[in-house]
């Protein structure tokens, strides 16, 4: 049976994927799409790494921590990029990315304390 922290992390990762995909889609609808290009790129990367990380966690992969460290890095970069834009969807995405990076860090810390 999964721990509550693992279950919460999986839900947070899916929430982040959804926020990033939504942000990218709404960025494509902005008047100046070229200005949003970097945001769209990192949104897509973040969405992909979040789903991959959720899969690794769900299967209790021995490589989950390694993938999660990359997820933290990309979530932080996505958060930084989204904070540059005043749109509600970018700010929402930045908030979710920040929460996700923290949840991943907590999960790693919890996992390492049990070793």
ABEGO torsion letter per residue (X at the ends): XBBAAAAAAAAAAAAAAAAAAAAAAAAAABABAAAAAAAAAAAAAAAAAAAAAAAAAAAGBAAAAAAAAAAAAAAAAAAAAAAABABAAAAAAAAAAAAAAAAAAAAAAAAAAAX
